[in-house]
Amino acid sequence: ALYNEEQRRVLSVRPGLTDFASLRYINESDELAQITDPEQYYIQHIMPQKLALSLQYIDKQNFLTDIYIIVKTIFRILRIKHK
């Protein structure tokens, strides 16, 4: 109900294991923990940015982009585990 017509396009794509939004917001819970009203902040700030990243992926979707996202995700996970 919070999505505008353009943002609803993300619902037409089969979800994957990772994406640009997952990479950008890998520490989303840490970010929200510092906010007084995390639900409102998520709705007003994070959700629109995540949707924009998802729409960017939909518009540029191809095999090389998928490989890039997978490799980048693996490196981000390994970096977090070694901290």
C-alpha positions as CSV (number, residue, x, y, z in Angstrom):
1,A,0.0,0.0,0.0
2,L,3.0,2.3,0.5
3,Y,4.3,1.8,-3.0
4,N,3.5,4.2,-5.8
5,E,2.7,2.9,-9.3
6,E,6.4,3.0,-10.4
7,Q,7.6,1.3,-7.3
8,R,5.1,-1.5,-7.7
9,R,7.2,-2.7,-10.7
10,V,9.4,-4.4,-8.2
11,L,6.5,-6.8,-7.4
12,S,6.6,-8.1,-10.9
13,V,10.1,-9.5,-10.6
14,R,10.9,-12.8,-9.0
15,P,13.0,-12.0,-5.8
16,G,16.6,-13.2,-5.7
17,L,19.1,-14.0,-2.9
18,T,20.8,-10.6,-3.1
19,D,20.6,-7.3,-4.8
20,F,21.9,-3.7,-4.8
21,A,19.6,-2.9,-1.9
22,S,21.0,-5.8,0.2
23,L,24.5,-4.6,-0.5
24,R,23.7,-1.0,0.4
25,Y,21.7,-1.8,3.5
26,I,23.7,-4.8,4.8
27,N,23.9,-3.1,8.2
28,E,20.3,-1.8,8.1
29,S,19.5,-3.0,11.7
30,D,22.5,-1.1,13.0
31,E,21.4,2.1,11.2
32,L,17.8,1.7,12.5
33,A,18.9,1.1,16.1
34,Q,20.2,4.7,16.2
35,I,16.9,6.2,15.2
36,T,14.1,7.3,17.6
37,D,11.3,6.1,15.3
38,P,12.8,3.4,13.2
39,E,9.6,2.4,11.5
40,Q,8.8,5.9,10.3
41,Y,12.5,6.4,9.3
42,Y,12.4,3.1,7.3
43,I,9.2,4.1,5.5
44,Q,10.3,7.7,4.7
45,H,14.0,7.1,3.9
46,I,15.2,3.5,3.6
47,M,12.3,2.0,1.7
48,P,12.3,4.5,-1.1
49,Q,16.0,4.1,-1.6
50,K,15.7,0.3,-1.6
51,L,12.9,0.5,-4.1
52,A,15.0,2.9,-6.3
53,L,17.9,0.4,-6.2
54,S,15.5,-2.5,-7.1
55,L,14.1,-0.5,-10.0
56,Q,17.6,0.3,-11.2
57,Y,18.4,-3.4,-11.2
58,I,15.2,-4.2,-13.2
59,D,16.1,-1.6,-15.8
60,K,19.7,-2.9,-16.2
61,Q,19.2,-6.6,-15.5
62,N,21.6,-8.9,-17.3
63,F,23.9,-11.8,-16.6
64,L,27.0,-9.7,-15.9
65,T,25.1,-7.5,-13.4
66,D,24.0,-10.6,-11.6
67,I,27.6,-12.0,-11.4
68,Y,28.8,-8.6,-10.1
69,I,26.1,-8.5,-7.4
70,I,26.9,-12.1,-6.3
71,V,30.7,-11.5,-6.1
72,K,30.2,-8.2,-4.3
73,T,27.9,-9.9,-1.8
74,I,30.4,-12.6,-1.1
75,F,33.1,-10.1,-0.4
76,R,30.9,-8.0,1.8
77,I,29.9,-11.1,3.9
78,L,33.5,-12.2,4.2
79,R,34.5,-8.7,5.3
80,I,31.8,-8.5,8.0
81,K,32.7,-12.0,9.4
82,H,36.4,-11.0,9.7
83,K,35.7,-7.8,11.7
